Amino acid sequence: MTLLSAPVATVPPGRIRLSDVPRLVGRHPLVLLGGGLLALLIVLALAAPLYAGDPLDMDPFKRLQPPSAEMWFGTDNLGRDVFARTVFGARISLLVGLTAAAVASLGGLLIGVIAGYVRSFDNILMRVMDGLMSIPTFLLAIALISLTGPGIGILIVAIVIPDLPGVTRLVRSVVLGVRERPYVEAAICGGARLHKVLWRHILPSTVPPLMVQSANICAGAILTEAGLSFLGVGVPPEIPSWGNMISSSRLYLAIAPLTVFAPGICLAVTVLAVNLLGDGLRDLFDPRSRRRR
């Protein structure tokens, strides 16, 4: 008589161990370049009070001054330090981008896991996500801000709501594929509880695509915040933001070009850094790319 032994869970294919991360990151320079540039921008933004002046200080007698030793980027039409406003504006863009990416990713992860693993909730949750996906970000932001007034919190909500369905669909598709894998079935047959199956076998498989999607959401949120602030429906005008800096200084481009170019270049560099990080993470977590190397 043949004795049947209990199934043993196998190691999920394509899973990256922590010991392999330094070697894999070294082979993908985009991760180092994008991550290093983004980390530098975050450090500069956090340390702004230590080396930048007051972004709200106005001096009408120093309107539209050229760059100098005192004002590195000159002054705007109200006599405010463009360098200080540009540095402090990084705080707003990074705060909105990173917060929107984190909230959308965590919310989409929770809803996607429920929809993918608990099939009775699948149709209901997906129909709700279809409805949210049809809402344009700019129109939703304008509608919410017209009801509550401009603010960072309501701006993040307006950005997160349309991005939530994309993350949910991504996580759901991963969960639907992973739940049929032999190592998941082996863990269930071995008596593993639901929370252990989710934590040890299903959630780790959602992390790589979720990180790439988060980078895309962060870059899009930064651009959306700048666009809404440019239109005057983003953060309040008194708060320095790259979008409202470009909006308020566009009429003086010929006289003081740095009032537009400084925030514009910083905006482009920040989005580039996030996109490079996202592309690098995509290559890093791609099993075919790792096999080729």
Residue, then its C-alpha position, 0 to 999 in steps of 0.5 A: m500500500t502506498l502512503l500519500s504524504a502531505p503536499v509540500a509547498t514549493v518556492p514560487p517561480g520568479r520570486i526575488r530573495l532579499s539576498d539577490v536585491p543588491r546584485l539585481v539592482g546593480r545590473h539595472p542602472l535605471v533603478l540607481l539613477g531614478g531612485g538616487l535622483l528621487a532620493l536627492l530631491i526628497v532630501l533637498a525638499l525636506a531640508a529646505p528650511l535650512y538653506a532656502g529663504d522664506p518663500l512667502d516674503m514679498d518685497p515690492f522694491k525687488r520685483l523681477q530682479p535678475p539672479s544674484a548672490e542673495m537671490w539665486f534665481g531672481t525674484d518674481n512679479l511680487g518680489r518673492d525669492v524664486f529659488a526659495r519658492t522652487v525648493f518649497g514647491a518640491r514639497i507640495s509636488l512630492l507630497v501629492g505624488l507620493t501620498a496619492a501613489a501610496v493611498a491608491s496602491l494600498g486601497g487597490l491592493l485591498i480591493g483587488v485581493i478581495a475581488g480576486y480571492v473572494r469570488s462572491f464580491d468580484n462582480i460587485l467590486m469590479r462594477v464599482m471600479d468601472g464606474l470610478m474609472s469613467i470619472p475624469t481626474f480634472l473634472l472631478a478635482i474641479a468639482l470637489i474643489s468648487l464644493t470644498g475649496p482648494g486644499i492638498g487633501i481634497l486634491i489627493v482625493a481627486i487624484v486617487i479616485p480615478d487611479l484606484p480602479g487601475v490598481t485594483r484590476l492589476v492586483r485582481s489579475v495577479v491574484l486570479g493567476v496566483r491562486e491556481r498555482p501548485y504552491v498555493e494549492a499545496a499550502i491550502c491542502g496542507g492546512a494553512r489558514l487563509h491569512k497565512v496563504l494571503w500573506r506568504h503566497i499571494l501578497p508577495s506576488t502582487v508587490p513587483p507589479l504594484m511597485v511599478q504601477s505606484a511609480n506611474i501613479c506618482a508621476g501622473a499625480i505630480l503632473t496632475e497637481a501641477g496642471l490643476s495648480f496652473l489652472g488655479v484649482g489646485v493648492p491655494p495660491e499662497i502655497p508655493s507650487w510649481g504649477n501656480m508658479i508657472s501660471s503666475s509668472r508666464l506673463y513675465l517670461a521675456i523679462a524674467p525667464l527663470t520664474v518659469f524655467a526654474p519650476g518647469i525644469c524641476l517638474a520635468v526632472t522629478v517626473l523623469a526620476v520617477n519614470l526612470l525608477g518605474d522603468g528600472l523596477r519593471d526590468l528588475f522584476d521581469p523574470r525574462s530580463r533576469r534570465r537574459r542577464 
